[in-house]
Amino acid sequence: MSSAVGNVARVTAQPAPFRIRVDDAVLADLHERLDRTRLLPDSPRKPWSGMSAAYLSALVQSWRTFDWRAREAWLNTHPQFVVAIGDADIHFAHLPSSRADAPALLVMHGWPHTFALQLDFAKLLPDFHVVVPSIPGFAFSSPYRDGTIDERRLASTMHRLMTEVLGYRSYSPTARTSRRTSTTSSRRGILRSWPVSSRRTRTSRR
C-alpha cells in the first residue's frame, strides 16, 4: 500500500474508519470456557508467591461478569482508524482539538498494555490534537509482516503516521505505562530513537 520516491516511502493508503465489534460467538465461547474452569486449592503450606486460589477465582469471576458490550460501546465513542504503513496495518484513535492551531501529541502505550489504557488520559487534553496508536502486534494493529519490532522501526512507523498520514508538521511523543504515571525510562527510550524534527513542542497542520 505504499510507493517509494527516492529513499523516502510515501503512504498512499488513506485511513479507514474503524469500529470494534466482537462477534457474539466469540463472547459465548469465552464464557463457556470460563464456566468450565477447574480451579485448584492452594498447595498445603505453600509460601505466598503472588497468586492464590482465592485471587484466581475472583479474577475468573470478574472476567465472566465483565460487560464487554458496554466497554466496546465506550471504546467506540473515540474516533478510530486503520491505515497501512509499510508492512503493517496501524490502528489508532484520533482526538482532534477544537483549536486548529493546537499542538499535536502522540500518546504511546507500553506492553502488555493497549491503546485503551490511554484514552482517559487523552480526554484530559482538549488543547492538543491527540493520537493514540496501537503499536504493531497489539490490539487492532497487525504485527510487522517481515522482521522484528524494535525502537527505531517503531519510531519510524509512528513518525510516518503523524506526518505522512495525518499531516502534522511537528508533534511531541510521550509514552505512558500506567494510569497514574509516565515511565521515564520508556519515554527516554522512545525519544532517543525518534526523528529530531518530531521533538518540537509547537505544532501546526499542513
Secondary structure, 3 states (H helix, E strand, C coil): CEEEECCEEEECCCCEEECCCCCHHHHHHHHHHHHCCCCCCCCCCCCCCCCCHHHHHHHHHHHHHCCHHHHHHHHCCCCEEEEEECCEEEEEEEECCCCCCCCEEEEEECCCCCHHHHHHHHHCCCCCEEEEECCCCCCCCCCCCCCCCCHHHHHHHHHHHHHHHCCECCCEEEEECCCCCCCHHHHHHHHHHCCHHHHCCCCCEC
